[in-house]
Amino acid sequence: MKHVLSIYVENQPGVLVRVAGMFSRREFNIDSLSVGETEKPEFSRITVVVHGDANLIDQMIRQLEKMPVVRAVQRLDSANAVTRGMTMIKVKADDNNRLDVLKMAELFRAHVVDVQTTNLIFEITGGDEKVTALTRLLAPYGILEIIRTGEIALERGENIIADYQSEREYYSKNLL
């Protein structure tokens, strides 16, 4: 089963290696990993996508929460989160098929980011299903290269990951 974890960490050198190392030591294959600075420059958010049993993921979350540099961990449910990734696709496109390729990409709201005499590069954002559908349609024209970013995700609604941080701090102070 696919799980998306949002991990709120201190923005320090080596934090990503330590967090990714925890997954590696437990022999979890990371399907997608993305990290970036948050609205507060002293914190970063790591989004990790893994497949695994729910009990093992719960154990992983507990281990992550024990790390001093981890401020909060949030499991994002697909029904309650917005998840996106970006993909760039380089496709053969010459004078004979360029218009057809452009029309197909337009259907998926893909943006042209580079035009050459023999190929086009598109940028598309969205979920796996959207990207897969576009690549299937473009395949007959000749896909030269594809590169994907890691997924990023935010929970819908008013909850923010800082709420999870405050809740964790409350429990650690009042239950220990």
Phi, psi and omega in degrees: 000140181280134177231136176248121179247133174252122186241118182266115188233162173290139182276086182224155176300138175089351183294316180300318179298318181293318180291312180297325178299326179296319178294317181297315180299331180263012176059037172269131174273124179276119178285324183206141180217130179219141180219143177197159178294148180263191177295342175249113186301341179280356179233149173236161176240127177254126175252122182239132175247123179225160172250138179173172178291141183302321180295320178293323178293320176301318178296318178299318179299315178299320178294317178298318182295339178282343182287130183300331182277349180269120180269329180198150175230133182230126173272126183259121177277135184301332179285336184245020182219154173255121183238133180218151171223161177246142178229140171246133183233125175259123186235142173297132179204112177245191182299332183284327186235000186304316182296319178297316180297317179297319179297318179298314180297323180298324178302330182259010181058033175280144181255138175283125179246349176202139179234126175234171182293334183244356182202165177232150171243127178250151172242129179226138175244148179149192181277172182303320183298317181295313181295317179298318179298316179295317181296325176297319180289327181276341184307316180299337180277340179106095176278124182270319180205151173222138173224137181237145172274170171287156178288148169237155185206148173226143177289140176289159174087198188274343180297140174232158184298334177298331176298321179293324177296313181297319179296317179297315179297319179300310182294321181292326179284324187264347181251349182264000000 
